[in-house]
Amino acid sequence: MSATKDGVPHLLFRDWFPQSLKVVALEWHGLAVRSQSAEKIATVERFVSDPRMKSVWAELERRKRADRSLIHDARALFHGSSSPKKGQMQAVFAASRQAEQTEKNHKKLIAQFKKAWNKNPELKSISGFSSFEEMIAHASIEAETKREDVETLPLFQLAAMEVVFREAIKLGVSLGSIHYWTQTRASYRERASQARAEALLLKHAGGRHIDGDSDAVALRKQGKKLQRLLLNTAEQYEAYADLLTKGQLDNSASLEFVRRMSATLKDLFGKTLISTVGTIASVALNRVISPVTVREWCR
């Protein structure tokens, strides 16, 4: 959800939206606003405000009762026998470095503020605290109280959640776009045309071979076989392009989203997380996609 201020949409966050993802959400929202695409803006807003996303983050933050360890721990897969794809690993490490940098910047800011405190005695009387350490401690306690004693997530888990969020928006913006699927349909028609042109070229080339030459005969036979395959391929491309009407388009977008999103979650957490994928896909494409459907598509 966004509010308009000075004619520019501003993103409004729900209480349940992860604090660590707000910068990323604002980044994507800014890109969507600059693109002047109502479709893209709506997609980002749904991920920030749709109450169904609350269950997604709750699932990725869920802990075991016994030892309070994460049920879907992103770090576990990095230390196991299998590993996420290289791209996913790079994305998690990049997000981790960014989080570390943010923490360093926060410490740097506190250090700068402490210098100002020591140089300016008036800050002490204005703040109402006897020392800088007392003020920082009070601020920390207040921050923890506002967090309602929620346990701090490991850096890798936060980074993995960021990767999920980025991937979900990226797929939602692309696969949920009518323009994207119009381009896809045109691409398949272009491939069909190219296949027919290659088949015609083989037909002309085969007619110039000499019947008595065994190599030429074998080449012509293979050319005719390839020609038939190319013509069949052209027909299949054209048939698929014809099916990309509005109804089939929605199904294709949903199927593609589910497959890519499930692969991302499996790369990061070692599990497909059927219900989570269904929820994310439903929010991204603004339609209901049941866990039963997701399970069927992921087979």
KESELO-997823 format. One record per residue: residue in one letter; x, y, z of N, C-alpha, C in turn. Coordinates in steps of 0.05 Angstrom, whole numbers, padded with zeros to 5 digits, always signed. Example, Ala and Ser with C-alpha at 12.3 -4.5 7.8 and 13.67 -1.06 7.14 Angstrom:
A+00264-00114+00156+00246-00090+00156+00264-00066+00156
S+00257-00045+00142+00273-00021+00143+00258+00001+00157
//
This chain:
M+00017-00024+00000+00000+00000+00000+00018+00025+00000
S+00009+00045-00014+00025+00070-00015+00007+00094-00012
A+00017+00115-00001+00003+00140+00001+00016+00160-00017
T+00000+00179-00027+00011+00199-00045+00018+00224-00030
K+00043+00233-00034+00052+00257-00022+00066+00274-00043
D+00057+00298-00047+00068+00316-00067+00066+00302-00095
G+00045+00287-00099+00041+00274-00125+00058+00249-00129
V+00074+00241-00109+00092+00218-00112+00083+00196-00093
P+00079+00171-00102+00071+00150-00084+00092+00144-00063
H+00084+00140-00038+00102+00133-00017+00094+00106-00005
L+00113+00089+00000+00107+00062+00009+00100+00062+00039
L+00078+00049+00046+00071+00046+00074+00075+00017+00083
F+00089+00013+00105+00095-00014+00114+00076-00023+00136
R+00069-00049+00136+00054-00062+00157+00072-00068+00180
D+00060-00072+00204+00076-00078+00228+00091-00105+00225
W+00080-00123+00210+00092-00150+00208+00115-00151+00187
F+00118-00130+00171+00138-00131+00150+00166-00129+00162
P+00184-00148+00154+00211-00148+00166+00226-00122+00163
Q+00237-00113+00185+00252-00088+00185+00276-00089+00166
S+00288-00113+00164+00312-00116+00147+00307-00113+00117
L+00281-00115+00110+00274-00114+00081+00264-00087+00072
K+00261-00068+00090+00249-00043+00083+00265-00027+00062
V+00292-00028+00065+00309-00014+00046+00306-00026+00018
V+00305-00052+00016+00301-00066-00009+00274-00059-00021
A+00254-00059-00005+00227-00053-00014+00225-00025-00025
L+00238-00006-00011+00238+00022-00021+00253+00024-00047
E+00275+00009-00050+00290+00009-00074+00273+00000-00098
W+00259-00023-00095+00242-00033-00116+00219-00015-00122
H+00208-00003-00101+00185+00015-00104+00194+00040-00120
G+00218+00050-00114+00228+00073-00128+00232+00067-00158
L+00242+00043-00164+00245+00035-00192+00218+00033-00206
A+00199+00022-00192+00172+00019-00204+00159+00046-00209
V+00162+00065-00190+00151+00092-00193+00164+00106-00217
R+00191+00104-00219+00205+00117-00241+00197+00105-00268
S+00189+00080-00268+00181+00067-00294+00153+00076-00302
Q+00138+00088-00283+00111+00098-00288+00093+00075-00296
S+00099+00051-00286+00082+00027-00292+00065+00021-00268
A+00039+00025-00271+00020+00019-00249+00021-00010-00241
E+00027-00027-00261+00029-00056-00257+00052-00062-00238
K+00075-00050-00243+00099-00055-00226+00095-00044-00198
I+00084-00020-00196+00080-00008-00170+00061-00025-00153
A+00040-00034-00165+00020-00051-00151+00033-00077-00141
T+00051-00088-00157+00064-00113-00149+00081-00109-00124
V+00097-00088-00124+00114-00082-00100+00097-00077-00076
E+00075-00062-00080+00058-00055-00057+00045-00079-00045
R+00037-00099-00062+00025-00123-00052+00044-00138-00034
F+00070-00139-00041+00089-00154-00025+00093-00141+00002
V+00089-00115+00004+00093-00100+00028+00068-00100+00046
S+00044-00100+00034+00020-00096+00049+00001-00120+00050
D+00003-00139+00031-00016-00161+00030-00012-00178+00055
P-00033-00182+00071-00031-00197+00097-00022-00226+00093
R-00025-00237+00069-00016-00264+00064+00014-00267+00067
M+00029-00245+00061+00058-00247+00063+00068-00249+00092
K+00051-00242+00111+00058-00245+00139+00065-00274+00146
S+00050-00293+00134+00055-00321+00140+00082-00330+00127
V+00090-00318+00105+00115-00325+00091+00138-00319+00109
W+00139-00294+00119+00162-00286+00137+00161-00301+00163
A+00137-00306+00173+00135-00321+00198+00146-00350+00195
E+00141-00361+00171+00151-00388+00166+00182-00389+00164
L+00193-00369+00151+00222-00368+00148+00236-00360+00174
E+00221-00349+00193+00232-00341+00219+00226-00362+00241
R+00210-00383+00234+00200-00402+00254+00223-00418+00267
R+00220-00422+00293+00241-00437+00308+00230-00462+00321
K+00247-00480+00327+00240-00505+00341+00235-00498+00371
R+00217-00512+00383+00211-00507+00412+00234-00516+00429
A+00247-00538+00422+00267-00550+00439+00291-00532+00443
D+00304-00525+00422+00329-00510+00425+00329-00482+00412
R+00305-00474+00402+00301-00447+00390+00317-00444+00364
S+00327-00466+00352+00341-00464+00327+00320-00460+00304
L+00329-00448+00283+00311-00443+00260+00303-00469+00246
I+00278-00471+00239+00268-00495+00225+00279-00495+00196
H+00279-00471+00184+00289-00469+00156+00314-00452+00157
D+00336-00463+00166+00360-00448+00170+00376-00446+00144
A+00380-00422+00134+00395-00418+00109+00424-00427+00111
R+00435-00425+00135+00463-00433+00139+00468-00463+00137
A+00447-00478+00144+00450-00507+00145+00458-00519+00118
L+00446-00508+00097+00451-00518+00070+00479-00512+00061
F+00491-00490+00071+00518-00483+00063+00538-00501+00075
H+00531-00515+00097+00549-00532+00111+00543-00562+00106
G+00522-00567+00089+00514-00594+00084+00529-00606+00060
S+00519-00629+00051+00531-00643+00029+00525-00630+00002
S+00502-00616+00000+00495-00602-00024+00497-00572-00019
S+00499-00557-00041+00501-00528-00039+00482-00514-00057
P+00474-00490-00051+00457-00474-00069+00472-00468-00095
K+00457-00460-00114+00470-00452-00140+00488-00429-00135
K+00509-00426-00152+00529-00405-00148+00516-00378-00147
G+00496-00373-00164+00483-00346-00164+00470-00340-00137
Q+00456-00361-00126+00443-00357-00100+00463-00352-00078
M+00485-00367-00078+00506-00363-00058+00517-00335-00059
Q+00522-00326-00084+00533-00299-00087+00513-00278-00077
A+00487-00283-00082+00467-00264-00073+00465-00263-00043
V+00467-00286-00030+00466-00287+00000+00490-00273+00012
F+00514-00279+00001+00538-00266+00011+00537-00236+00007
A+00526-00228-00016+00525-00199-00022+00506-00185-00002
A+00483-00198+00004+00464-00187+00023+00477-00187+00051
S+00492-00208+00058+00506-00209+00084+00526-00186+00087
R+00541-00182+00066+00561-00160+00067+00547-00133+00070
Q+00524-00130+00057+00509-00105+00059+00499-00101+00088
A+00489-00123+00100+00480-00121+00128+00503-00115+00147
E+00526-00127+00142+00549-00121+00158+00558-00092+00155
Q+00556-00081+00131+00564-00054+00126+00545-00035+00141
T+00519-00042+00141+00499-00026+00154+00505-00025+00184
E+00512-00048+00195+00519-00049+00224+00544-00033+00230
K+00564-00034+00212+00588-00017+00216+00581+00012+00215
N+00564+00020+00196+00556+00048+00193+00542+00057+00219
H+00526+00039+00230+00511+00046+00255+00531+00051+00278
K+00551+00033+00280+00571+00037+00301+00587+00062+00296
K+00593+00068+00271+00608+00092+00265+00592+00117+00272
L+00566+00116+00268+00549+00139+00275+00549+00143+00305
I+00547+00122+00320+00548+00124+00349+00574+00136+00359
A+00596+00127+00346+00622+00137+00353+00624+00167+00348
Q+00613+00176+00326+00614+00204+00319+00596+00220+00339
F+00574+00208+00346+00556+00222+00365+00569+00224+00393
K+00585+00203+00400+00598+00204+00426+00619+00227+00427
K+00633+00231+00404+00652+00253+00403+00638+00280+00407
A+00615+00282+00394+00600+00307+00396+00591+00311+00425
W+00583+00289+00438+00574+00290+00466+00597+00299+00484
N+00621+00289+00480+00643+00296+00497+00652+00325+00492
K+00649+00335+00468+00657+00363+00462+00636+00383+00470
N+00611+00375+00473+00590+00394+00478+00575+00386+00504
P+00581+00398+00527+00568+00391+00552+00538+00396+00552
E+00529+00414+00534+00500+00421+00534+00483+00396+00526
L+00495+00378+00510+00480+00354+00502+00472+00338+00526
K+00489+00338+00546+00483+00322+00570+00459+00333+00584
S+00457+00359+00588+00434+00371+00601+00409+00368+00584
I+00412+00371+00558+00388+00369+00540+00377+00340+00540
S+00395+00320+00541+00386+00292+00539+00373+00282+00565
G+00382+00293+00588+00370+00284+00613+00384+00260+00625
F+00407+00251+00612+00422+00228+00622+00448+00237+00633
S+00458+00221+00653+00483+00229+00666+00508+00222+00649
S+00505+00203+00631+00528+00195+00614+00518+00186+00587
F+00537+00186+00568+00530+00177+00541+00522+00148+00541
E+00537+00131+00557+00532+00102+00558+00503+00097+00569
E+00495+00113+00588+00468+00110+00599+00447+00116+00578
M+00451+00136+00562+00432+00144+00541+00430+00121+00520
I+00454+00111+00511+00454+00090+00491+00441+00064+00502
A+00446+00058+00528+00434+00034+00540+00403+00037+00541
H+00394+00062+00548+00366+00067+00549+00353+00064+00521
A+00367+00074+00501+00357+00073+00474+00355+00044+00465
S+00376+00028+00473+00376-00001+00465+00353-00016+00478
I+00349-00010+00504+00327-00023+00518+00300-00016+00505
E+00297+00009+00498+00272+00019+00486+00268+00005+00459
A+00290+00002+00444+00288-00012+00418+00280-00041+00421
E+00292-00054+00441+00286-00082+00446+00257-00085+00455
T+00247-00066+00471+00219-00067+00480+00200-00065+00456
K+00207-00047+00438+00190-00044+00414+00190-00069+00396
R+00212-00084+00398+00214-00109+00382+00198-00132+00395
E+00187-00126+00420+00171-00146+00434+00186-00172+00438
D+00211-00169+00446+00228-00192+00453+00230-00213+00430
V+00228-00204+00405+00232-00222+00383+00262-00228+00381
E+00269-00254+00377+00297-00262+00376+00309-00251+00350
T+00334-00242+00352+00348-00232+00329+00355-00255+00311
L+00350-00252+00285+00356-00272+00266+00385-00272+00258
P+00397-00295+00253+00425-00296+00243+00428-00280+00217
L+00451-00270+00212+00456-00254+00188+00449-00269+00162
F+00457-00294+00161+00452-00310+00137+00422-00313+00132
Q+00407-00316+00153+00378-00319+00150+00365-00293+00139
L+00374-00271+00149+00364-00245+00139+00372-00241+00110
A+00396-00249+00103+00406-00247+00076+00390-00265+00057
A+00384-00289+00066+00369-00308+00050+00340-00297+00045
M+00329-00285+00066+00302-00274+00064+00302-00251+00043
E+00324-00236+00043+00326-00214+00024+00327-00225-00005
V+00342-00247-00009+00343-00259-00035+00315-00268-00044
V+00300-00281-00026+00273-00290-00032+00256-00266-00040
F+00258-00244-00025+00242-00220-00030+00248-00208-00057
R+00274-00206-00063+00283-00194-00089+00273-00212-00112
E+00277-00238-00109+00269-00257-00130+00239-00256-00135
A+00224-00254-00113+00194-00254-00115+00185-00229-00130
I+00196-00206-00124+00188-00182-00137+00197-00182-00166
K+00221-00191-00171+00232-00192-00199+00214-00210-00216
L+00207-00233-00206+00190-00252-00222+00162-00241-00224
G+00152-00228-00203+00125-00217-00204+00122-00195-00224
V+00143-00178-00225+00143-00155-00244+00145-00165-00273
S+00161-00186-00277+00165-00195-00305+00142-00214-00314
L+00138-00235-00298+00119-00256-00306+00090-00247-00304
G+00085-00227-00287+00058-00217-00284+00051-00195-00304
S+00070-00189-00321+00066-00167-00341+00054-00177-00367
I+00033-00165-00376+00021-00171-00402+00040-00166-00424
H+00056-00145-00421+00076-00137-00441+00097-00160-00444
Y+00105-00171-00422+00125-00193-00422+00115-00216-00439
W+00089-00224-00434+00079-00247-00448+00072-00241-00477
T+00066-00216-00483+00062-00208-00511+00088-00211-00526
Q+00110-00203-00513+00136-00206-00525+00143-00236-00529
T+00136-00252-00509+00141-00281-00510+00127-00293-00534
R+00102-00286-00538+00086-00296-00560+00099-00289-00587
A+00108-00263-00589+00121-00254-00614+00147-00269-00618
S+00161-00275-00596+00187-00290-00598+00182-00318-00610
Y+00161-00331-00601+00156-00358-00611+00148-00358-00641
R+00133-00337-00648+00126-00335-00677+00151-00330-00694
E+00170-00314-00683+00195-00309-00697+00211-00334-00700
R+00211-00351-00679+00226-00376-00681+00213-00395-00702
A+00186-00395-00703+00172-00411-00723+00180-00403-00751
S+00181-00376-00755+00188-00366-00781+00217-00373-00789
Q+00235-00373-00769+00263-00380-00774+00265-00409-00781
A+00250-00426-00767+00251-00455-00772+00241-00461-00800
R+00220-00448-00809+00209-00452-00836+00229-00443-00857
A+00243-00421-00852+00263-00411-00871+00286-00430-00873
E+00295-00442-00852+00316-00462-00852+00308-00487-00867
A+00283-00495-00863+00272-00519-00877+00272-00514-00908
L+00264-00490-00915+00264-00483-00944+00292-00483-00956
L+00311-00473-00940+00339-00473-00949+00349-00502-00953
L+00342-00520-00936+00350-00548-00938+00337-00561-00963
K+00312-00553-00968+00298-00564-00991+00312-00556-01017
H+00320-00531-01020+00334-00522-01044+00362-00535-01046
A+00375-00537-01023+00402-00549-01023+00402-00578-01031
G+00381-00593-01022+00379-00621-01028+00374-00627-01057
G+00362-00608-01072+00355-00612-01100+00379-00611-01118
R+00401-00601-01108+00425-00598-01125+00444-00621-01124
H+00438-00641-01107+00456-00664-01104+00454-00683-01127
I+00475-00698-01133+00476-00717-01155+00467-00744-01144
D+00448-00758-01158+00437-00783-01149+00458-00805-01146
G+00478-00805-01164+00498-00827-01164+00518-00825-01142
D+00521-00802-01130+00541-00799-01109+00529-00808-01083
S+00541-00829-01071+00530-00841-01046+00530-00821-01023
D+00552-00805-01021+00553-00785-00999+00532-00764-01003
A+00528-00756-01028+00507-00735-01033+00479-00746-01027
V+00475-00771-01033+00448-00784-01028+00443-00785-00998
A+00464-00793-00983+00461-00794-00954+00456-00766-00942
L+00470-00747-00953+00466-00719-00944+00438-00709-00950
R+00428-00716-00974+00401-00707-00981+00380-00720-00963
K+00384-00746-00957+00365-00760-00940+00364-00747-00912
Q+00388-00741-00901+00390-00729-00875+00378-00701-00876
G+00382-00687-00899+00371-00660-00902+00340-00660-00902
K+00329-00681-00915+00299-00683-00916+00288-00689-00888
K+00303-00706-00873+00294-00713-00846+00294-00688-00828
L+00316-00672-00830+00319-00648-00815+00297-00627-00823
Q+00292-00627-00849+00271-00609-00860+00244-00615-00847
R+00237-00640-00845+00212-00648-00833+00211-00640-00803
L+00234-00644-00790+00235-00636-00761+00232-00606-00758
L+00244-00591-00775+00242-00562-00774+00214-00552-00779
L+00200-00564-00798+00173-00557-00804+00155-00564-00780
N+00160-00587-00768+00144-00595-00744+00149-00576-00721
T+00175-00568-00718+00182-00549-00697+00168-00523-00701
A+00167-00514-00726+00153-00488-00732+00124-00490-00725
E+00111-00512-00731+00083-00516-00724+00079-00515-00694
Q+00097-00528-00679+00094-00528-00650+00098-00500-00638
Y+00117-00485-00648+00121-00458-00639+00096-00441-00644
E+00085-00443-00668+00061-00428-00675+00037-00436-00658
A+00035-00462-00653+00012-00472-00636+00014-00461-00608
Y+00039-00460-00597+00043-00449-00570+00037-00419-00569
A+00046-00405-00590+00041-00377-00591+00011-00371-00593
D-00004-00388-00607-00033-00385-00609-00047-00390-00582
L-00035-00407-00566-00047-00413-00540-00042-00391-00519
L-00023-00374-00525-00018-00352-00506-00038-00330-00508
T-00063-00338-00506-00085-00319-00503-00085-00311-00473
K-00104-00294-00465-00104-00284-00438-00106-00306-00418
G-00124-00325-00421-00127-00347-00402-00103-00365-00400
Q-00092-00373-00422-00068-00390-00422-00044-00375-00413
L-00044-00349-00419-00022-00332-00410-00020-00333-00379
D-00042-00330-00365-00042-00331-00336-00031-00357-00326
N-00039-00379-00338-00030-00405-00329+00000-00408-00334
S+00009-00398-00357+00038-00400-00363+00054-00384-00343
A+00045-00360-00337+00059-00342-00318+00060-00355-00290
S+00038-00367-00282+00037-00380-00255+00055-00404-00254
L+00055-00420-00275+00072-00444-00275+00101-00436-00275
E+00109-00416-00291+00137-00407-00292+00145-00396-00265
F+00128-00380-00253+00134-00367-00227+00138-00389-00206
V+00120-00408-00204+00122-00429-00184+00147-00445-00187
R+00154-00452-00211+00178-00468-00215+00204-00453-00207
R+00205-00428-00215+00229-00412-00208+00231-00406-00178
M+00208-00400-00166+00207-00393-00138+00213-00417-00121
S+00202-00440-00128+00207-00464-00113+00237-00472-00114
A+00249-00468-00138+00277-00473-00141+00294-00455-00123
T+00286-00430-00121+00301-00411-00104+00300-00419-00075
L+00276-00426-00066+00273-00434-00038+00288-00459-00032
K+00288-00478-00050+00302-00503-00046+00332-00498-00046
D+00342-00480-00063+00370-00473-00063+00379-00461-00036
L+00361-00444-00025+00369-00430+00000+00364-00446+00025
F+00342-00461+00026+00334-00474+00051+00334-00505+00049
G+00339-00515+00025+00340-00544+00022+00313-00557+00020
K+00292-00540+00019+00264-00550+00017+00248-00533-00003
T+00229-00546-00015+00212-00531-00035+00193-00512-00021
L+00183-00520+00003+00164-00503+00019+00140-00497+00002
I+00124-00517-00004+00101-00516-00022+00082-00493-00014
S+00073-00492+00011+00053-00471+00019+00065-00443+00016
T+00090-00440+00023+00103-00414+00020+00105-00405-00008
V+00112-00424-00026+00114-00417-00055+00086-00409-00065
G+00065-00424-00057+00038-00417-00066+00029-00390-00057
T+00036-00383-00032+00029-00356-00022+00043-00334-00037
I+00070-00337-00040+00085-00317-00054+00075-00313-00083
A+00069-00336-00097+00059-00335-00124+00032-00321-00126
S+00015-00327-00106-00012-00315-00106-00010-00285-00102
V+00008-00276-00085+00011-00247-00080+00024-00234-00105
A+00044-00247-00116+00058-00235-00139+00040-00231-00163
L+00024-00252-00169+00008-00251-00193-00021-00243-00188
N-00027-00237-00163-00054-00227-00155-00076-00247-00163
R-00070-00273-00158-00090-00294-00162-00085-00316-00143
V-00104-00333-00138-00101-00355-00118-00089-00379-00131
I-00066-00388-00120-00053-00412-00129-00050-00430-00105
S-00064-00452-00105-00065-00470-00081-00040-00487-00079
P-00034-00496-00054-00012-00514-00050-00014-00540-00066
V-00038-00549-00071-00042-00573-00087-00032-00568-00116
T-00038-00545-00127-00029-00538-00153+00001-00535-00154
V+00012-00523-00133+00041-00519-00132+00055-00547-00131
R+00044-00565-00114+00056-00591-00112+00056-00606-00139
E+00034-00603-00154+00032-00616-00180+00052-00604-00199
W+00055-00578-00199+00074-00565-00218+00103-00570-00211
C+00108-00576-00186+00136-00580-00177+00146-00609-00181
R+00128-00627-00190+00136-00655-00193+00156-00658-00216
//
